[in-house]
Amino acid sequence: VGKSTIISTILGTPGAAQSGPSFDGSGVTCKMNEYTVPSGNKFAGYRLVDVPGLNDAKKAKEAAAEITKALKLNKNYIVIFVMTLEAGRVRGQDSATINAVLGAVEERKFPYSVCINKVGAQVGANSNKKLIEDCIKVGVHKTPHFVAMLKVEYEKMESKNSVLGKDNKMILDLMIENSQPVFIPPSSVSNVVPPDPKAISNLNSRIDELVNENKRMRERHAHEMNDLRNSFSSSGGLFSMLGKALDKVFGM
């Protein structure tokens, strides 16, 4: 999902991380990769550890083993999950992946952040951040410490030797600065277990319920505001002026 471009942006060097489009849906990252942020950078000395995702069922066991290895480096961690939205919605697969990783650590309540990639302008304007957080934690039962939304076009995120623009770099910096580090002792880490398809299906159903309930709530709110506007407009005088003002505020 464009992790390479994000890592290259943090490192400050175009093409510094393994990159290139994936045409089979399996992702480019197959093994754990480590990168050290160079001197002169805002985060100089930080080690970035990139691991494969669990989306590809054929490679899930190998990916889970790489994630387990990454969790046993005996370091302080800032845990960030990179994901995309599907038609503006959180995918059950991503919520299940977060749960699988957190569940492999004995103290599973440690803080984590989420970086939502490839967010188009329309999705960014219409997405309810609280709803996104609620959908993420459907299978996790813990709200992400920080949610960053990168408003970038798909083509740029998948192109080789690219970095993000200034605005998105600022969002990444803010995410890292506000993400709480946590020490994970290797002895507290068990093997990451890939989520099974049934669990993912259940999560998708629960996310759909949340999204539909949010839609109904927004529709009720719009209906109530419309009734209020009509009430003001039909009262004449000052109330009519207030009704017209509401028209402008709500674009009616």
Secondary structure, DSSP 4 states (H G I P E B T S, - for coil): --HHHHHHHHHTSTT-S-----SSSS-S--S-EEEEPPTTSTTTT-EEEE---S--GGGHHHHHHHHHHHHTS-SEE--EEEEE-BTTB--HHHHHHHHHHHHTBSSTT---EEEEES--HHHHHH--HHHHHHHHTTTTSS--SEEEE----HHHHHSTT----HHHHHHHHHHHHHSPPEE--GGGB----PPPHHHHHHHHHHHHHHHHHHHHHHHHHHHHHHHHHHHHHHT-HHHHHHHHHHHHHHT-
